[in-house]
Amino acid sequence: MSDTPALDPDQIARLRLATTMFFGAGGFLFAGWTVRLPAIKEQVHASAGELGLALLGISGAAVLTMAVTGRLCRRWGSRRVTVAAATLLCVAAVPPTLTRSVLALGLTLVLFGIGYGAVDVAVNSVAVDLVALVRRPIMSGLHAANSIGSLTGAGLGAVLALWLSPFAHMLVVVPIGLAATFWSAGLLLSAPLPPARQPPRTVADRGRGRHRGFVVVIAAATALCAAYGQGALDTWVPLHIETDLDGPSAVAAAGYATVTASLTIGRLAGARLIERFGQAPVVVGGAVGASMGVLVMALSPALWPVFAGLVVTGLGLANIFPWALALAGATGGPDGIALASTLGYAGILLAPPTIGLLADGIGLPRALTLVAATLLAAGALGFVVRHHSDDAGAADDATDDAGQDPDTRQAGNRPVAGPAAR
């Protein structure tokens, strides 16, 4: 049996609030910095191509950091790494706003990318442990907090940009982020949080580890497909509305907002939907529905079906990526989260250039149908993982019945899928 003492409801509530705050604070800070990119571009006198090269400092550092953060979480604990990485992310948001050259901008963004990549893996690892503790599929709700934080940070940034320079803007945003980090850290470290997946202790455990490795890879591939779809929509939907459908800039911006709002609403409802209808209808059915929405959005000649398609797409897509991360972490621990996060971020990076290159040859509307194909692939992979996760869960239950390592029950698929999926 586990040596971790049972937690009372107040302790669990504090852990959940702290984790939610870390998700929200990360979105708030990153969005608040991102909306100042046009001003920073002008400040360093960069062309669009030079700015893109400088931004590789974030992307490259984030991907490399994600790949190793799982090991840091195993060594130091996911909660400690989350606090340290969130603090680094806050502090690292300031130096890029002081740069006056493209090279300096790129170098300072490396530190920002390290903080971003580390906090992404670490806080999701904490979330997986929390999901196992509360035995409810709350990962989607935690990701909704990130979306809400992003909307808040972008909205505040749009207002502050009217009066403040990027540096002065960060002097407002960073203290908010640090205050949220330190307050949440006190809550997060106030009670023990047992890991969702215990290390293998028997030969049978190690045998099942190979099976779990397969599940982690498929879950990570699902995350890649879902993130690819989201990255493509964020980048190309406004341009599609403005150039292919002759919509004004305000309407194009509303298209982006529609996707974000639909994703947030779908994630806020994710736990209840999975508990009521089960994993397969929400994840697999959501992927099918989202792919149909993309086809309507991409091929419709009128604006109102485009927005209807975006709503359907956002609601269907909302819970796929959080669910895939939750399953990868519950099955593979911090290393599973690291793999899924890295592939997911790779999907976000791949989406804009691949859709753009395809659009040069066949036009943007047809190129966007590739998103529908990737979402269908996410649904198919989710179905495969659902099947194998059931097998893994049954194996774990058999081990429990034999009196071996019953505490690993926390790491089974049930906390991810919810009671209704049993």
VENJOSUL-V360686 format. One record per residue. N is the residue number from 1. RES is the residue in one small letter. PSI is psi in radians with two decimals (NA if undefined). D_CENTER is the distance of its C-alpha to the mean C-alpha in Angstrom with 1 decimal. Layout:
n=(N:N)
res=(RES:RES)
psi=(PSI:PSI)
d_center=(D_CENTER:D_CENTER)
//
This chain:
n=(1:2:3:4:5:6:7:8:9:10:11:12:13:14:15:16:17:18:19:20:21:22:23:24:25:26:27:28:29:30:31:32:33:34:35:36:37:38:39:40:41:42:43:44:45:46:47:48:49:50:51:52:53:54:55:56:57:58:59:60:61:62:63:64:65:66:67:68:69:70:71:72:73:74:75:76:77:78:79:80:81:82:83:84:85:86:87:88:89:90:91:92:93:94:95:96:97:98:99:100:101:102:103:104:105:106:107:108:109:110:111:112:113:114:115:116:117:118:119:120:121:122:123:124:125:126:127:128:129:130:131:132:133:134:135:136:137:138:139:140:141:142:143:144:145:146:147:148:149:150:151:152:153:154:155:156:157:158:159:160:161:162:163:164:165:166:167:168:169:170:171:172:173:174:175:176:177:178:179:180:181:182:183:184:185:186:187:188:189:190:191:192:193:194:195:196:197:198:199:200:201:202:203:204:205:206:207:208:209:210:211:212:213:214:215:216:217:218:219:220:221:222:223:224:225:226:227:228:229:230:231:232:233:234:235:236:237:238:239:240:241:242:243:244:245:246:247:248:249:250:251:252:253:254:255:256:257:258:259:260:261:262:263:264:265:266:267:268:269:270:271:272:273:274:275:276:277:278:279:280:281:282:283:284:285:286:287:288:289:290:291:292:293:294:295:296:297:298:299:300:301:302:303:304:305:306:307:308:309:310:311:312:313:314:315:316:317:318:319:320:321:322:323:324:325:326:327:328:329:330:331:332:333:334:335:336:337:338:339:340:341:342:343:344:345:346:347:348:349:350:351:352:353:354:355:356:357:358:359:360:361:362:363:364:365:366:367:368:369:370:371:372:373:374:375:376:377:378:379:380:381:382:383:384:385:386:387:388:389:390:391:392:393:394:395:396:397:398:399:400:401:402:403:404:405:406:407:408:409:410:411:412:413:414:415:416:417:418:419:420:421:422)
res=(m:s:d:t:p:a:l:d:p:d:q:i:a:r:l:r:l:a:t:t:m:f:f:g:a:g:g:f:l:f:a:g:w:t:v:r:l:p:a:i:k:e:q:v:h:a:s:a:g:e:l:g:l:a:l:l:g:i:s:g:a:a:v:l:t:m:a:v:t:g:r:l:c:r:r:w:g:s:r:r:v:t:v:a:a:a:t:l:l:c:v:a:a:v:p:p:t:l:t:r:s:v:l:a:l:g:l:t:l:v:l:f:g:i:g:y:g:a:v:d:v:a:v:n:s:v:a:v:d:l:v:a:l:v:r:r:p:i:m:s:g:l:h:a:a:n:s:i:g:s:l:t:g:a:g:l:g:a:v:l:a:l:w:l:s:p:f:a:h:m:l:v:v:v:p:i:g:l:a:a:t:f:w:s:a:g:l:l:l:s:a:p:l:p:p:a:r:q:p:p:r:t:v:a:d:r:g:r:g:r:h:r:g:f:v:v:v:i:a:a:a:t:a:l:c:a:a:y:g:q:g:a:l:d:t:w:v:p:l:h:i:e:t:d:l:d:g:p:s:a:v:a:a:a:g:y:a:t:v:t:a:s:l:t:i:g:r:l:a:g:a:r:l:i:e:r:f:g:q:a:p:v:v:v:g:g:a:v:g:a:s:m:g:v:l:v:m:a:l:s:p:a:l:w:p:v:f:a:g:l:v:v:t:g:l:g:l:a:n:i:f:p:w:a:l:a:l:a:g:a:t:g:g:p:d:g:i:a:l:a:s:t:l:g:y:a:g:i:l:l:a:p:p:t:i:g:l:l:a:d:g:i:g:l:p:r:a:l:t:l:v:a:a:t:l:l:a:a:g:a:l:g:f:v:v:r:h:h:s:d:d:a:g:a:a:d:d:a:t:d:d:a:g:q:d:p:d:t:r:q:a:g:n:r:p:v:a:g:p:a:a:r)
psi=(2.76:2.53:-0.08:2.21:2.64:2.46:2.48:2.89:-0.61:-0.70:-0.74:-0.71:-0.68:-0.71:-0.73:-0.73:-0.76:-0.77:-0.74:-0.72:-0.69:-0.70:-0.83:-0.74:-0.66:-0.80:-0.71:-0.83:-0.79:-0.74:-0.69:-0.60:-0.72:-0.65:-0.21:0.10:-0.75:-0.73:-0.67:-0.66:-0.76:-0.64:-0.66:0.04:0.86:2.52:3.01:-0.72:-0.69:-0.67:-0.71:-0.71:-0.70:-0.66:-0.27:-0.36:-0.71:-0.91:-0.89:-0.78:-0.67:-0.80:-0.81:-0.68:-0.71:-0.65:-0.44:-0.17:-0.50:-0.71:-0.68:-0.68:-0.67:-0.63:-0.80:-0.23:2.39:-0.61:-0.74:-0.73:-0.66:-0.83:-0.81:-0.76:-0.69:-0.68:-0.77:-0.74:-0.73:-0.89:-0.66:-0.17:-0.32:-0.89:-0.70:-0.47:-0.15:-0.08:2.70:0.16:2.76:-0.71:-0.81:-0.67:-0.83:-0.70:-0.72:-0.49:-0.32:-0.79:-0.70:-0.72:-0.62:-0.81:-0.73:-0.82:-0.71:-0.79:-0.54:-0.83:-0.78:-0.81:-0.55:-0.56:-0.73:-0.73:-0.68:-0.75:-0.67:-0.70:-0.76:-0.61:-0.82:-0.25:0.74:2.57:1.25:0.08:-0.69:-0.70:-0.64:-0.68:-0.48:-0.63:-0.65:-0.72:-0.74:-0.72:-0.69:-0.78:-0.71:-0.80:-0.71:-0.71:-0.81:-0.68:-0.68:-0.62:-0.84:-0.49:-0.34:-0.43:-0.46:2.58:2.88:-0.70:-0.82:-0.63:-0.80:-0.51:-0.30:-0.79:-0.76:-0.80:-0.60:-0.79:-0.74:-0.71:-0.76:-0.67:-0.86:-0.68:-0.79:-0.58:-0.70:-0.69:-0.74:-0.59:0.12:-0.24:2.66:2.53:1.79:2.52:2.55:-0.63:2.10:2.66:2.66:2.39:-0.30:2.96:-0.69:-0.70:-0.75:-0.57:-0.74:-0.37:-0.62:-0.71:-0.74:-0.60:-0.69:-0.77:-0.72:-0.76:-0.78:-0.70:-0.70:-0.68:-0.63:-0.74:-0.70:-0.83:-0.76:-0.75:-0.61:-0.79:-0.77:-0.73:-0.68:-0.74:-0.77:-0.63:-0.76:-0.31:-0.85:-0.71:-0.68:-0.77:-0.71:-0.67:-0.68:-0.48:0.08:0.59:2.57:2.89:-0.66:-0.67:-0.66:-0.76:-0.62:-0.52:-0.77:-0.77:-0.60:-0.76:-0.83:-0.79:-0.70:-0.72:-0.76:-0.80:-0.76:-0.63:-0.61:-0.58:-0.02:-0.80:-0.81:-0.66:-0.79:-0.70:-0.62:-0.78:-0.27:2.92:-0.85:-0.83:-0.66:-0.82:-0.98:-0.83:-0.66:-0.68:-0.74:-0.80:-0.73:-0.68:-0.66:-0.69:-0.68:-0.74:-0.73:-0.80:-0.75:-0.61:-0.12:2.42:-0.11:2.77:-0.71:-0.67:-0.50:-0.81:-0.62:-0.72:-0.65:-0.67:-0.84:-0.74:-0.83:-0.75:-0.69:-0.64:-0.39:-0.77:-0.01:-0.91:-0.84:-0.70:-0.74:-0.72:-0.74:-0.76:-0.74:-0.71:-0.72:-0.50:-0.70:0.06:-2.76:-0.59:-0.63:-0.75:-0.75:-0.77:-0.81:-0.70:-0.73:-0.81:-0.65:-0.78:-0.62:-0.67:-0.73:-0.69:-0.62:-0.51:-0.92:-0.85:-0.66:-0.72:-0.70:-0.78:-0.72:-0.63:-0.56:-0.53:-0.67:0.02:2.61:-0.75:-0.80:-0.63:-0.61:-0.32:-0.31:-0.55:-0.71:-0.69:-0.72:-0.59:-0.64:-0.68:-0.69:-0.71:-0.74:-0.75:-0.67:-0.66:-0.74:-0.79:-0.62:-0.77:-0.85:-0.53:-0.66:-0.74:-0.74:-0.73:-0.67:-0.67:-0.73:-0.72:-0.64:-0.68:-0.73:-0.75:-0.51:-0.03:0.31:2.13:1.01:-0.35:-0.32:-0.08:-0.50:-0.50:0.07:-3.09:-0.32:-0.70:-0.48:-0.79:-0.48:2.81:-0.57:-0.32:0.01:NA)
d_center=(32.8:30.2:31.6:28.9:30.6:29.6:27.6:28.9:27.0:27.1:25.4:22.6:22.2:22.0:19.4:17.2:18.0:17.2:13.8:13.0:14.7:12.7:9.4:11.6:13.5:10.8:10.0:13.8:14.9:12.9:13.9:17.3:17.8:16.7:19.2:21.9:21.6:24.6:26.8:25.7:26.5:29.9:30.4:30.2:32.1:29.6:29.7:26.6:26.8:27.3:24.3:22.2:23.7:23.0:19.3:19.3:19.7:16.1:14.8:17.3:17.0:13.3:13.6:16.7:15.4:12.5:15.3:17.4:15.4:15.6:19.4:19.3:17.6:20.4:23.0:22.3:20.0:16.4:17.4:19.7:17.3:14.8:17.7:19.0:15.9:15.3:19.0:18.9:16.2:18.5:21.6:20.4:19.7:23.5:25.2:23.8:25.5:28.8:29.0:31.8:31.1:28.6:29.0:28.5:25.4:23.9:25.0:23.6:20.2:20.1:20.0:17.2:15.2:16.1:14.9:11.5:11.1:12.7:11.0:7.4:9.3:11.7:10.1:8.2:11.7:13.3:11.4:12.7:16.1:16.1:15.4:18.4:20.4:20.3:20.3:18.4:15.1:13.4:9.8:9.3:11.4:9.5:6.4:9.5:10.7:8.1:9.3:12.8:12.7:12.0:14.8:17.0:16.7:17.4:20.2:21.8:21.5:23.3:26.1:26.5:26.6:29.9:31.6:29.8:29.3:25.9:27.3:28.6:25.4:23.6:26.4:25.4:21.6:21.6:23.9:21.8:18.8:21.2:22.8:19.6:18.7:22.2:22.7:19.5:20.5:23.8:22.4:19.9:22.8:25.4:25.2:24.6:21.4:22.4:20.1:18.9:20.4:23.8:25.3:27.7:31.2:33.4:34.2:32.7:29.4:29.3:30.2:27.4:25.1:25.8:24.8:21.5:20.8:21.2:18.8:16.1:16.8:16.7:13.4:11.9:13.8:12.4:8.8:10.6:12.5:9.9:8.0:11.6:12.6:10.3:11.3:14.8:15.0:13.9:16.5:19.3:19.7:21.5:23.7:24.5:25.7:27.7:29.3:29.7:30.4:32.1:30.0:30.4:27.7:27.1:26.5:24.1:22.1:22.2:20.7:17.5:17.7:18.3:15.1:13.0:15.3:15.3:11.6:12.0:15.1:14.0:11.3:14.1:16.4:14.2:15.9:19.3:19.0:18.1:20.9:23.3:22.9:21.2:18.4:20.0:20.8:17.4:15.4:18.2:19.9:16.9:16.4:20.2:20.3:17.5:19.5:22.6:21.2:20.3:23.9:25.4:23.5:24.4:28.0:29.3:32.0:31.6:29.0:28.9:27.8:25.1:23.6:24.2:22.3:19.3:19.3:19.5:16.8:14.3:15.4:15.4:12.1:10.3:10.2:10.1:6.6:6.3:9.9:9.8:7.8:10.4:13.2:12.7:12.8:15.6:17.5:17.1:16.3:14.6:15.7:13.9:10.5:11.6:12.6:9.6:7.3:10.4:11.0:7.7:8.4:11.9:11.4:10.3:13.4:15.7:15.4:17.4:20.3:20.8:21.0:23.2:25.5:25.8:26.6:29.4:31.1:30.6:29.3:26.0:26.3:27.0:24.4:21.7:22.8:21.1:17.8:19.6:20.5:17.1:15.9:19.1:18.4:15.1:17.4:20.0:17.9:16.6:20.2:21.3:18.9:20.0:23.5:23.2:21.2:24.2:26.5:24.8:24.9:28.5:29.2:27.8:30.0:32.9:32.5:32.4:35.6:37.3:36.6:34.3:31.2:30.5:27.7:25.4:25.3:22.3:20.3:21.3:19.4:20.8:18.4:15.5:17.7:19.8:23.5:24.2:23.0:25.5)
//
